């Protein structure tokens, strides 16, 4: 698979069971491209060797998702990746993350304008093509481009995305669907 030519070392990773329930978020410690597997520093409760999982890697320039299998090598947890998807797909699986993030800048005509006060948001779900987030007390419009910092495990990732739909549920509870432009 061409996606395995990328190095996922240091990337944030979300681990889900086969039903899409989030088990853990952490960081990829090692990406062994030859063996098509990643090493992570946490074993989610209830997982055993040979269990099937879904993993979502917040890699650059676009996120990737894989089906995988837990492998235990000594005291190390490895996930063998055997099927992946990287292209934008509106029917891509969406994974609940409920993770805090902060919008730090709006991008206008290709130039970032940093906000004096970062906007605190909650990421609701994530897929290979984008993210849905909730922004209390702040309003975005379709077509807005922004830079957001997201914390996953012990790492921080910067996401650049554009708003493709708005679901206003009131000033305290507006949801926004966004398409990834870049993940750093």
N, C-alpha and C positions, 0 to 999 in steps of 0.2 A: 504494500500500500504506500502511496506517495506520502501520506501524512506522517508515516513513521520515519521519514527522512529528517523531520524536525526534531529538535532537542527539547524535550519537555522538562528537563531538569530545572528545578526551581519554580515551575509553574504551579499555580493553585489547582487543586483537584477536588472534585466533589464525588463521593461514592454513594451509590444508590443500590437498593436491592432490585430484583427483576420486576417488581411492581411499581418502581419509581419512587419508593420511600427513601428519603435521605438518611444515610447512616453516619456520614462523617464528612468533614471537609478538612483538608490538610495540604501539604506541599509534596511534590514529587522530589524525592531525594536523588534518585538515579534513574535515568532512562537508558535502558539497554536496547538499542535499536536492532542489534543482530538477533537477539532472542525475542524481540517484540514484546517487551514487558517493562513495567515501571516498578520502582521500589518506593513505598511510602512509609512514613514514620508512625503510623497509627493503625491498629487493628480494630475496626469497628466491632462492638459487642455483638455476639451472636454469629459472627462469620467464622467459617472453618475452611481449611484447604478444600479445593474443588467446588466451593460454592460459586455460583454465577453472580456477577454484578454488572451494573452499568456504571461507567465513569464518564465524567465531564471534565475536560482539561481546559482551563482558561489559558490557552496558548496564543502566541502572537504569530501572524497578524490576525488570525481568526481562531475561535474556540473549536475544539474537536470533541466528539463523543464516541465512546467505544463500548462494545460488549466485552466482557472479560471474565477471567476465572482466577480465584484466589489461589496462589501458590505460596507455600511456606518453605523457606530455605534457611535452615538453622533457626535463628531467632529473628529473621528478616521477613517482612511481609512483602510479597511481590504480587503484582496483578498482570497476568498474561492477557494481552490485548489481541483479539482475533477478528474483530470486525469494527470498522469505523466509518464515520461520516463527517465531512467537513464543509460540503457545499451548503449554500443558503437554501433552506427548505421551509416553507411556511407550515408544513405538516410535521416538522421536526418535533421530537419529544420535548416536552417542557418539564423542567425539574424544579420543584419548589426549593427555594433557598432561604427565604426570610432572613436576609443578611443586611446589616446596615451599610450604607455607602454615603458619600458626600459628593455633590456636584460642585466642582471648583471653578469651572469656567464655561462661558458660552462661546461658541465659535461662530464668528460673523465674517463672511467673505474670506474664509480660510485662516483668519487670525483669532487666537484665543483672547478673550477678555475675562480676566480673572475677577471673580466676585469678591467683594470686601468681606462678606460673611458666606462661608460655604453653606450650601443647602443640604440639610440632612434628609436622606430618603431611605426607604426600605426596599430592597430588591425582593420582589415577590416570586418570580420564576426566571429561569434562564434556559436558553436553547442554543444550538449551534449558530442560529441566525441573529439572536438578539436577546433582549431582556425586558421584563415588565417590572416597573417600579412604582411605588406610591410616594407622593410628595405632599406632605401636609403643609398647608399655608404657603404654597408657592405654585405658580401657574406656568406651564410650558405650552407651546403651540405646535401643531403639526409642522414639520420642516425644521424645527429648532435643532441645532447641533450642539452638543455639550461634551465636556470632559468630566468624568466621574472617577473617584477613587473608591475601590471596593476592597474590603479586607476578607481574605479567605485563609483559614489556618493561621499561620504566622506571617503571611506575606500580604503585601498591598499591590494591587494591580490598577493601572489607569486604563479606563475604557473611554473611547470616543465613539459616540453613537448619535443617530438622528431619530427624532420622534416621528413615528409613522402613524400613531393613532392616540387619541386622548379619550379617556373615559372619566368625565367629571362626575363625581358623586357628591360634590359639595366641596367647599374650600378646604375643609379639614381632611379630605380623603379622595384626592384625584389620582387615578392610575394612568400610566403612560406606557405604551408599547413602543419599543425602540429597536432599530436595526444596528448591529455592530458595524463600525467603520474601521476600528483599530483597537487592538488590545496590547498594552505594553507591560 
